[in-house]
Amino acid sequence: MTSSTLSESEFTALLDAFTQPAAILSGDYRILSANQAYQDHYSGLKQIAGLHCYEVSHGYQRPCDQEGELCPLKRCQETGLRQRVLHLHDTCHGQEHVDVELLPIPKGAKHPQYFLEIMHLVKVANAQPEGEGLVGSSDAFNQMVSLIQRAAPSHISVLLLGESGTGKELVAKALHTASARAQKPFVTVECSGLSETLFESEMFGHEKGAFTGAINKKEGLVTAARGGTLFLDEVGDVPLSLQVKLLRLIETGTYRTVGGVDLKHADFRLICATHRDLAERVEKGSFRQDLFYRISPFPIEMPPLREREEDIPKLVSVLLQRIPNAEGITVSERAMQSLKKYSFPGNIRELRNILERAVLLADYHVIENSHLPSVVGHSHANNQDNDALLPKELIPLADLESRYLAKIKQEYPAKNRLLAEKLGVSERTLYRKLQGL
């Protein structure tokens, strides 16, 4: 297709080659033609040709880049190169994550007249709490999902980095589910606390009589993961003395059972996770540099829950569906605001613990602020107090100081001398300022 103008029949022939939703767009964002999958998935309208793509997929009145999003069509126009961007689209199923691919027609054209848009539906994540897989729609979450979507179909080793409780094992399972190895085993190895003998036995298996207590032959987890995915959780806790054994397995793809002679060949996709700063541990000499480079060709940062405030209502809904005896229980607006303002040092794991406790306390099927740990409610109260001090518009600093002094004088009716010490001013200065109120 090298001519400057394409016919409707050529559009149709091109789009019929795709099972995914696909459309031909013009440079002004108009849909010139779309396959049946696109029409069914996006609008249900009998005729969408002539509409703008951003109207159909987002409900916007102007292009996505003018709404604060990355627009793959605009980038494709500017570069003449294929573009991919993860977006949240309005579909017949509600909001969904979609990996949008844009290609210029003809390929490599400096000033393409047409653009092929292919919608790759993301199955590992869901923007709705009723869906399967990872749940969220915040910017931090979407960035993580975009990386998962890129890495999952390949065989590249992935390193999941982030605080404890952020859901690293769930992401590892999502990578496995979206890979070509999805029908094969997903095997988890808990690396924390493994001694040298136990590590080798668990990983590689052992022969009968290999050591005291080895009364039977045992198959290792590397063998159990054959054809599938091997997930090394908390790989940063593997002792230095064992790291060389792990490195040899990854580099050569071979291993021997404990007490065995024959060399066995491994077949797995490697995913590792840690809450440790491995680069820092490499500098300190407690983690091998060569192993670090072997396990980290594709790092994915796991966002902490405090960076996903808008996802908390969705996560609460999902967790309440999974907690025993939580059917029909809801969360009051005030309690939800407290949860959204809390910093969650334990992340999603802590959120689940908080909800499990609240479910047992909520006698009338509504979780109130009083059912949450005091640290959560106090966090919200402190935020409200701080917000109350901040005016909605700019005011002179003298007026702001007066408001603050009035508030503390009301809430801390102590002697001026004690207040002055706390505020770091002289008692005379404080007296003068209070008189000025």
Sequence and secondary structure as in RCSB ss.txt:
>XXXX:A:sequence
MTSSTLSESEFTALLDAFTQPAAILSGDYRILSANQAYQDHYSGLKQIAGLHCYEVSHGYQRPCDQEGELCPLKR
CQETGLRQRVLHLHDTCHGQEHVDVELLPIPKGAKHPQYFLEIMHLVKVANAQPEGEGLVGSSDAFNQMVSLIQR
AAPSHISVLLLGESGTGKELVAKALHTASARAQKPFVTVECSGLSETLFESEMFGHEKGAFTGAINKKEGLVTAA
RGGTLFLDEVGDVPLSLQVKLLRLIETGTYRTVGGVDLKHADFRLICATHRDLAERVEKGSFRQDLFYRISPFPI
EMPPLREREEDIPKLVSVLLQRIPNAEGITVSERAMQSLKKYSFPGNIRELRNILERAVLLADYHVIENSHLPSV
VGHSHANNQDNDALLPKELIPLADLESRYLAKIKQEYPAKNRLLAEKLGVSERTLYRKLQGL
>XXXX:A:secstr
  SS   HHHHHHHHTT SS EEEEETTSBEEEE HHHHHHHT  S  TTSBHHHHHH  SS GGGGTS  HHHH
HHHHSS EEEEEEEEETTEEEEEEEEEEEESTT SS SEEEEEEEE SSEESSTTSSSEE  SHHHHHHHHHHHH
HTTS   EEEE  TTS HHHHHHHHHHTSTTTTS EEEEE TT  HHHHHHHHHEE TTSSTT  S EE HHHHT
TTSEEEEETGGGS HHHHHHHHHHHHHSEE  BT  S EE   EEEEEESS HHHHHHHTSS HHHHHHH SEEE
E   GGG GGGHHHHHHHHHHHSTT TT EE HHHHHHHHHS  TTHHHHHHHHHHHHHHH TTSEE GGGS HH
HHHHHHHHHHHHHHS SS   HHHHHHHHHHHHHHH    HHHHHHHHTS HHHHHHHHHT 
